[in-house]
């Protein structure tokens, strides 16, 4: 019995690996002739013709017709069929959700940003998340069976191989991916949010050929995505990058991980949020002061917006976090010797208010011989980094190229 391409991937056949490499080539380089593809992949033209023919039959590759030339016989060109399948990416923030649909080629087809949401480790929060995803899918113009996979970003400790999340929505021993699949009716993968953001920037963002990259996710919490030699670094169980839980401070602030003194307790969005409210209560002024005293609930994004409107209290707290982070990013640079450090996450939307103190502290605390080879830049994708990464990871995992 002849297997489909997806079944071949699951079986791990040599044929599937060659087809994956063909699709990867088309995704990365665009359309090309069979002869040129054969040269790039070091395969004979008959072999390439057979494999591409099978991919055309299965709908993953399209014959785009004759190539324009200056004379002579014009060869046909082939490339990925963008409508052969779709992927949904879900990026969960503390107070909102971003969802995007991409086609097989990686182009954004539909998107919905800043859907109100309260990210809590409760069954009610999980149910709300599933309802939001189902609503998004149900309102798409494409049929549900055309969605090949949904990639969902989860903060904290995520084992993407087993499908377990140990920080959030860990209600029983059943893999969270299975629970999601039962609720959504679509194949689901999960990954750590910082790692997904790193991947989004690597595939579609600010990375331009660098192979050793660190992505520092400064959001409600503090995370790290690590790329070594062009590949995501997961660690033994997928728990790499817990930058925010370095034991750094001699304080009595209880981190959400259950321990005290974590870097995250004084260098994250949650710290800025907590200290902002404390300072307002102490009598400091801010453009948000009246709203708070009226009893209105403000969220992290309100403080970011205030900073961008030159609110000094918000700016001071963001710069404080930048100084603290820079000192410890210097340590990461000393350890990893990366080509590029990307500063991303919600707090990074404040731009130079966060970046400049980070750079100043890195210069002060890192080894000059090491740090001179490292460039520090803000995320190019900004608020889209996580959701783009989720989409791209869903596609890459299905193709087995992660």
C-alpha positions as CSV (number, residue, x, y, z in Angstrom):
1,X,0.0,0.0,0.0
2,X,1.3,3.4,-1.0
3,X,1.9,5.8,1.9
4,X,1.2,9.5,1.9
5,X,4.1,12.0,2.5
6,X,2.9,12.6,6.1
7,X,2.7,8.9,6.7
8,X,6.2,8.5,5.3
9,X,7.5,11.1,7.7
10,X,6.0,9.3,10.6
11,X,7.5,6.0,9.4
12,X,10.9,7.8,9.0
13,X,11.5,6.4,5.5
14,X,14.5,7.5,3.4
15,X,12.0,8.6,0.7
16,X,10.4,11.0,3.2
17,X,13.8,12.5,4.2
18,X,14.5,13.3,0.6
19,X,11.1,14.8,0.1
20,X,11.5,16.9,3.3
21,X,14.8,18.2,1.9
22,X,13.1,19.1,-1.3
23,X,10.4,21.0,0.5
24,X,12.9,22.7,2.8
25,X,14.9,23.8,-0.3
26,X,11.8,25.3,-2.0
27,X,10.8,27.0,1.3
28,X,14.3,28.6,1.7
29,X,15.2,29.3,-1.9
30,X,11.9,29.6,-3.8
31,X,11.0,27.9,-7.1
32,X,13.6,26.2,-9.3
33,X,14.1,23.7,-12.1
34,X,14.5,20.0,-11.6
35,X,18.0,20.1,-12.9
36,X,19.1,22.9,-10.5
37,X,17.4,21.1,-7.6
38,X,19.2,17.9,-8.5
39,X,22.6,19.8,-8.4
40,X,21.8,21.4,-5.1
41,X,20.8,18.1,-3.5
42,X,23.4,16.0,-5.4
43,X,20.7,13.7,-6.8
44,X,20.2,12.5,-10.3
45,X,17.5,14.2,-12.5
46,X,15.5,10.9,-12.7
47,X,15.4,10.6,-8.9
48,X,14.4,14.2,-8.4
49,X,11.8,13.9,-11.1
50,X,10.3,10.9,-9.4
51,X,10.2,12.5,-5.9
52,X,8.9,15.9,-7.2
53,X,6.3,14.0,-9.2
54,X,5.1,12.2,-6.0
55,X,5.0,15.5,-4.1
56,X,2.9,17.0,-7.0
57,X,0.5,14.1,-6.8
58,X,0.1,14.6,-3.0
59,X,-0.4,18.4,-3.5
60,X,2.7,19.7,-1.8
61,X,4.6,20.9,-4.9
62,X,3.3,22.8,-7.9
63,X,4.5,22.9,-11.5
64,X,4.6,26.7,-12.3
65,X,5.2,26.1,-16.0
66,X,8.0,27.2,-18.3
67,X,10.9,29.4,-17.0
68,X,11.6,32.6,-18.9
69,X,14.9,32.4,-20.7
70,X,16.8,34.3,-23.5
71,X,16.4,31.5,-25.9
72,X,16.5,27.7,-26.3
73,X,14.3,25.2,-24.6
74,X,12.6,26.6,-21.5
75,X,12.5,24.2,-18.5
76,X,9.6,24.0,-16.1
77,X,10.0,25.4,-12.6
78,X,8.6,23.9,-9.5
79,X,8.0,25.1,-5.9
80,X,5.9,24.6,-2.8
81,X,2.2,24.7,-3.1
82,X,1.2,27.3,-0.6
83,X,-2.3,25.9,-0.3
84,X,-1.3,22.3,0.4
85,X,-1.7,22.8,4.1
86,X,-1.9,25.4,6.9
87,X,-0.5,25.9,10.4
88,X,-1.9,27.9,13.3
89,X,0.4,29.5,15.9
90,X,-0.9,30.5,19.4
91,X,1.2,32.8,21.6
92,X,-0.1,33.2,25.2
93,X,0.8,36.4,27.0
94,X,-0.1,37.2,30.6
95,X,-3.2,39.3,29.7
96,X,-3.8,38.4,26.0
97,X,-3.4,36.0,23.2
98,X,-2.0,36.3,19.7
99,X,-3.1,33.8,17.0
100,X,-1.9,33.6,13.4
101,X,-2.6,31.3,10.4
102,X,0.2,30.7,7.8
103,X,0.1,28.7,4.6
104,X,2.6,26.0,3.8
105,X,5.0,28.5,2.3
106,X,5.0,30.5,5.6
107,X,2.9,33.4,4.5
108,X,0.5,34.9,7.0
109,X,-3.1,34.4,5.9
110,X,-5.1,35.4,9.0
111,X,-4.2,36.9,12.3
112,X,-5.8,38.1,15.5
113,X,-3.8,40.0,18.1
114,X,-4.4,41.1,21.7
115,X,-7.4,38.8,22.4
116,X,-8.2,39.5,26.0
117,X,-7.2,36.6,28.3
118,X,-6.2,36.0,31.8
119,X,-3.3,33.5,31.9
120,X,-3.7,31.4,35.0
121,X,-3.0,27.8,36.0
122,X,-6.7,26.9,36.3
123,X,-9.1,24.7,34.4
124,X,-11.2,27.8,33.7
125,X,-8.2,29.5,32.0
126,X,-7.5,26.4,29.9
127,X,-11.2,26.1,28.8
128,X,-11.1,29.8,27.8
129,X,-7.9,29.2,25.8
130,X,-9.5,26.3,23.9
131,X,-12.6,28.3,23.2
132,X,-10.6,31.2,21.8
133,X,-8.6,28.8,19.5
134,X,-11.7,27.0,18.3
135,X,-13.5,30.3,17.6
136,X,-10.5,31.5,15.5
137,X,-10.4,28.2,13.5
138,X,-14.2,28.1,13.0
139,X,-14.2,31.6,11.5
140,X,-11.4,30.8,8.9
141,X,-12.3,30.7,5.3
142,X,-10.3,27.4,4.8
143,X,-11.7,24.0,5.8
144,X,-10.5,22.7,9.1
145,X,-9.0,19.5,7.6
146,X,-6.5,21.7,5.7
147,X,-4.9,22.8,9.1
148,X,-2.1,20.3,9.5
149,X,-1.0,21.4,13.0
150,X,-1.4,24.0,15.8
151,X,1.7,25.2,17.6
152,X,1.0,26.6,21.1
153,X,3.6,28.5,23.2
154,X,3.5,27.8,27.0
155,X,5.7,29.6,29.4
156,X,7.9,27.7,31.8
157,X,9.0,24.0,31.7
158,X,7.8,22.3,28.5
159,X,8.8,18.9,27.2
160,X,8.0,19.2,23.5
161,X,8.9,15.6,22.9
162,X,6.4,14.1,25.3
163,X,3.9,16.9,25.0
164,X,3.9,17.7,28.7
165,X,3.8,21.2,30.3
166,X,5.0,21.1,33.9
167,X,4.5,24.8,34.8
168,X,1.0,25.5,33.5
169,X,-2.0,23.4,32.8
170,X,-0.4,20.3,34.5
171,X,-3.6,18.9,35.8
172,X,-2.8,15.2,35.4
173,X,-0.2,12.9,33.9
174,X,-1.8,13.0,30.4
175,X,0.3,14.9,27.8
176,X,-1.1,18.4,27.4
177,X,-0.9,18.0,23.6
178,X,-3.4,15.1,23.8
179,X,-5.8,17.1,25.9
180,X,-5.5,20.0,23.4
181,X,-6.1,17.6,20.4
182,X,-9.2,16.2,22.0
183,X,-10.6,19.8,22.5
184,X,-9.5,21.2,19.1
185,X,-9.7,18.2,16.8
186,X,-6.4,19.1,15.2
187,X,-2.8,17.9,15.7
188,X,-1.1,20.0,18.4
189,X,2.5,20.6,19.4
190,X,3.7,22.8,22.4
191,X,6.9,24.5,23.1
192,X,8.4,27.0,25.5
193,X,7.4,30.6,24.6
194,X,11.0,32.0,24.7
195,X,12.3,29.2,22.5
196,X,9.5,29.8,20.0
197,X,10.3,33.6,19.9
198,X,14.0,32.7,19.2
199,X,12.9,30.5,16.4
200,X,10.6,33.1,14.9
201,X,13.5,35.6,14.8
202,X,15.9,33.0,13.5
203,X,13.6,32.0,10.6
204,X,11.8,35.2,9.8
205,X,13.3,38.1,11.8
206,X,16.5,39.9,12.6
207,X,18.9,36.9,12.3
208,X,20.9,37.2,9.1
209,X,23.2,34.2,9.0
210,X,24.2,34.1,12.6
211,X,24.4,30.5,14.0
212,X,24.9,31.1,17.7
213,X,22.1,33.3,19.1
214,X,20.5,34.0,22.4
215,X,17.0,35.4,22.7
216,X,16.2,37.1,26.0
217,X,12.5,37.2,26.5
218,X,11.6,40.1,28.9
219,X,7.9,39.7,29.5
220,X,5.8,39.0,32.6
221,X,8.5,36.5,33.4
222,X,12.1,36.2,32.1
223,X,13.1,33.5,29.7
224,X,15.9,32.5,27.3
225,X,15.8,30.9,23.8
226,X,19.1,29.3,22.8
227,X,20.3,28.6,19.3
228,X,23.6,26.8,18.9
229,X,25.2,26.1,15.5
230,X,21.9,27.0,13.8
231,X,19.7,24.7,15.9
232,X,17.5,25.2,18.8
233,X,19.0,24.0,22.0
234,X,16.5,22.1,24.2
235,X,18.6,20.3,26.8
236,X,17.8,16.8,28.1
237,X,14.1,17.3,28.7
238,X,13.4,20.5,26.9
239,X,13.9,22.6,30.0
240,X,16.8,24.8,28.8
241,X,16.7,28.5,29.1
242,X,15.3,29.0,32.6
243,X,17.3,32.3,32.8
244,X,14.7,33.9,35.1
245,X,15.2,31.3,37.8
246,X,18.9,31.9,38.4
247,X,19.2,32.3,42.2
248,X,20.5,35.9,42.2
249,X,19.1,38.0,45.0
250,X,19.0,37.7,48.8
251,X,15.4,38.8,49.0
252,X,12.2,37.4,50.5
253,X,10.2,37.7,47.2
254,X,8.5,34.4,46.4
255,X,8.8,33.6,42.7
256,X,6.0,31.8,41.0
257,X,8.4,28.8,40.8
258,X,8.1,28.5,44.6
259,X,11.6,29.7,45.4
260,X,13.0,33.0,46.6
261,X,15.8,35.2,45.2
262,X,15.2,34.4,41.5
263,X,16.5,36.9,38.9
264,X,12.9,37.2,37.6
265,X,11.8,38.7,40.9
266,X,13.7,41.9,40.1
267,X,14.2,41.8,36.4
268,X,10.9,41.2,34.6
269,X,7.5,42.7,33.7
270,X,6.0,41.3,36.9
271,X,8.6,43.2,38.9
272,X,7.9,46.4,37.0
273,X,4.2,45.9,37.5
274,X,4.5,45.2,41.2
275,X,6.9,48.1,41.9
276,X,4.9,50.5,39.8
277,X,1.8,49.9,42.0
278,X,3.9,50.1,45.2
279,X,5.4,53.4,44.1
280,X,2.0,54.9,43.3
281,X,0.8,53.9,46.8
282,X,3.9,55.5,48.2
283,X,3.0,58.8,46.5
284,X,4.9,58.8,43.3
285,X,3.2,60.5,40.3
286,X,2.4,58.9,37.0
287,X,-0.1,59.5,34.1
288,X,-1.7,56.3,35.3
289,X,-2.1,57.6,38.9
290,X,-5.7,58.7,38.6
291,X,-6.9,55.4,37.0
292,X,-5.2,53.4,39.8
293,X,-6.7,55.6,42.6
294,X,-10.2,55.2,41.0
295,X,-9.8,51.5,41.4
296,X,-9.3,50.7,37.7
297,X,-7.3,47.6,36.9
298,X,-4.2,48.4,34.8
299,X,-2.2,45.7,33.0
300,X,1.5,45.4,32.0
301,X,0.8,46.9,28.6
302,X,-0.6,50.1,30.2
303,X,2.8,50.7,31.9
304,X,4.6,50.2,28.6
305,X,2.3,52.6,26.9
306,X,2.9,55.1,29.7
307,X,6.7,54.8,29.2
308,X,6.3,55.5,25.5
309,X,4.4,58.6,26.5
310,X,7.5,59.6,28.6
311,X,6.1,58.7,32.0
312,X,9.1,59.0,34.2
313,X,8.1,56.4,36.8
314,X,7.6,53.8,34.1
315,X,10.8,54.7,32.4
316,X,12.8,54.6,35.7
317,X,11.6,51.1,36.5
318,X,12.3,49.8,32.9
319,X,15.8,51.3,33.1
320,X,16.3,49.6,36.5
321,X,15.4,46.3,35.0
322,X,17.7,47.0,32.0
323,X,20.6,47.6,34.3
324,X,19.9,44.4,36.3
325,X,19.4,42.3,33.1
326,X,22.6,43.7,31.5
327,X,24.7,42.5,34.3
328,X,23.4,38.9,33.9
329,X,23.3,39.0,30.1
330,X,27.1,39.8,30.4
331,X,27.3,36.4,32.2
332,X,25.5,34.7,29.4
333,X,27.9,36.3,26.9
334,X,30.9,35.1,28.9
335,X,29.4,31.5,29.0
336,X,28.1,31.2,25.4
337,X,30.2,33.6,23.3
338,X,27.2,34.2,20.9
339,X,27.3,36.2,17.7
340,X,24.0,37.8,18.5
341,X,21.9,38.5,21.6
342,X,18.3,39.5,20.8
343,X,16.3,41.4,23.4
344,X,12.6,40.7,22.9
345,X,9.3,40.2,24.8
346,X,6.7,42.7,25.9
347,X,9.0,45.0,27.9
348,X,11.3,45.2,24.9
349,X,8.5,47.1,23.1
350,X,9.9,50.1,25.1
351,X,12.9,50.1,22.8
352,X,15.9,52.1,23.9
353,X,14.5,52.6,27.4
354,X,15.4,48.9,28.0
355,X,18.1,48.4,25.4
356,X,20.5,51.2,26.3
357,X,20.9,50.3,30.0
358,X,21.4,46.6,29.0
359,X,24.2,47.5,26.6
360,X,25.8,49.8,29.2
361,X,25.8,47.1,31.9
362,X,27.0,44.4,29.4
363,X,30.0,46.6,28.6
364,X,30.8,47.1,32.2
365,X,30.4,43.4,33.4
366,X,31.4,41.2,30.4
367,X,34.9,40.1,29.3
368,X,35.9,42.5,26.6
369,X,37.6,39.9,24.5
370,X,34.4,37.8,24.5
371,X,31.7,40.5,24.2
372,X,33.4,42.3,21.3
373,X,32.2,39.5,19.1
374,X,28.6,39.9,20.2
375,X,26.0,42.2,18.8
376,X,23.0,43.1,21.0
377,X,19.8,44.1,19.1
378,X,16.1,44.5,19.7
379,X,13.7,41.9,18.3
380,X,12.7,42.8,14.7
381,X,9.4,40.9,15.0
382,X,8.4,42.6,18.2
383,X,5.0,41.4,19.5
384,X,4.8,38.9,16.6
385,X,7.9,37.0,17.4
386,X,6.2,34.4,19.6
387,X,3.3,33.7,17.3
388,X,5.4,33.6,14.1
389,X,7.7,31.2,15.9
390,X,4.8,29.0,17.0
391,X,3.6,28.7,13.4
392,X,7.1,28.0,12.0
393,X,7.8,25.4,14.8
394,X,4.5,23.7,14.0
395,X,5.5,23.4,10.3
396,X,9.1,22.3,11.1
397,X,8.0,19.7,13.6
398,X,5.6,18.2,11.1
399,X,8.3,18.0,8.5
400,X,10.8,16.6,11.1
401,X,13.4,19.4,10.4
402,X,13.7,20.7,14.0
